[in-house]
């Protein structure tokens, strides 16, 4: 008997897969900011802090989608 996947799990998984590359791009942007020359008049620390915060928010969104899956299937989706 073929096991069916919940539509909720399918959608949460799809969304998580779509935002994962964005997290990678934002992290690369943060890394680039850290080594780049500061533009005149720019607050480099503020730039890095806000870029890093956006990365953390994306990572949090991925975790929350994992929690949706966990709440649907009743077990942890995290590696042990």
N, C-alpha and C positions, 0 to 999 in steps of 0.2 A: 504494500500500500504506500503510495506516494504521500509524503508529508507536505501539506500546504503551508506557505509562509503567510503570516498575517499581513494585511495591507498596511497596518501601522508600522510593522517591522520593516517592510519593504520601503516605505516612504522615508522613515527615519534613516535607514541605511543609505538610501539614494542621496538624501540631503547631506549626510556625513561625508560621503564620498565626494560630493561636489565642493564642500567647503575645505576639505583637507588640502588640496593644492593651493588654495588661497592662503592658508596658514603658512605654508612653505614659502610663498612669495613675500608675504609680510615679514617673515623672519629674515629672509635674505635682504629685504629693504632695511630692516633694523641693523643688520650686520654692515651693510653698505654705509648707512648713516654714521655708524661708529668710527669708520676709518676715513670718511670723506672730509674734505676741507669744509670749513664752516662758511656759508655765504655771509657776506657783509650784512650786518644788522640782524642776523638770525640768532636765535637762542638754541644752540645745538643740544643742550641737555633737555630742553623742553621738547624738541623734535624727537629725540630718541625715546624719551619717557612716553610720549603719546603714541608713537609707533609701536613700542613694546606693549603698551596697554591694549592697543587694537589686536595685537597678536594673542595676548592672554584672553581677550574676549572671544576670539575665534576658537581657541583651545577649549574654553569653557562651553561654548556652543556644542562642540564635538562631544564633550563629556555629558552634557545634558541630553543629547540625542542618544547616547549610549544608555543613559538612565531610562529613556522612553522605551528602548528595546528591552532592557532588563525588567521594567515594570510589566511589559507585555508577555514576555516568555517566562518570567519568574526565576531567572538565574542570571548570574553576573556575566557580562560580556567581556570582562577584562581578563587578560592573561594572568595565569597564576604562576 
